[in-house]
Amino acid sequence: MTQRMITFKFLTEADLPLVCNWFQKPHIKQWYACGENYTLDMIREKYLPRILHPESIPNFIIYADNTPIGYFQLYHVKDFLPDGVADYHHPLFDDFKADEIAGIDMFIADEDYLRKGYATLILVQFIKEYVQGKFTLLVTDPLKINENAIRFFEKNGFKKLLPQPSQTVNELLVLHVARDKESSADT
């Protein structure tokens, strides 16, 4: 099998038209944009503050063999709560402090890279580069009706945090991450 090189480059203002185009793709519009018809101005409004202050929510373009194929974001739960978590009294914080937890969102926009194992490669690589040694718990919050995303994260070691109330539209999934950057993520 050919070696596939995955890299992450910080999102720049020059990337915003590409991101806007991705938001028009049916699978991104449905699951990530939640049906919203994003314009380039809306993309700029949403992402330019993150570009100017990447320490709050680092955003990345995912490259596979130098081809931009998707998007990844990391956020510190001490600064931003996952969708479906109202406050720091949530059971997510029963065993972990907010500064030990990072949240992630990701998508592959280029259909040529879907269902070929790239998502797992991306997730594993991202955890090694940006999560291990910094956080002990990783959380993601796909929509409950996004069964493909939930299966993907479960296949990659994430566990449902707890049964969510029926009025909650997001499923919280967590992954314990090895503290040692040389170790792999716990499964």
ABEGO torsion letter per residue (X at the ends): XBBBBBBBBBBBAAAAAAAAAAAABAAAAAAAAGGBBBBAAAAAAAAAAAAABAAABBBBBBBBGGBBABBBBBBBAAABBBBGBABAABAAAAABBAAABBBBBBBBABAAABGAGAAAAAAAAAAAAAABGABABBBBBBBAABAAAAAAAAAAGBBBABBBBAABABBBBBBBBBABAABBBBX
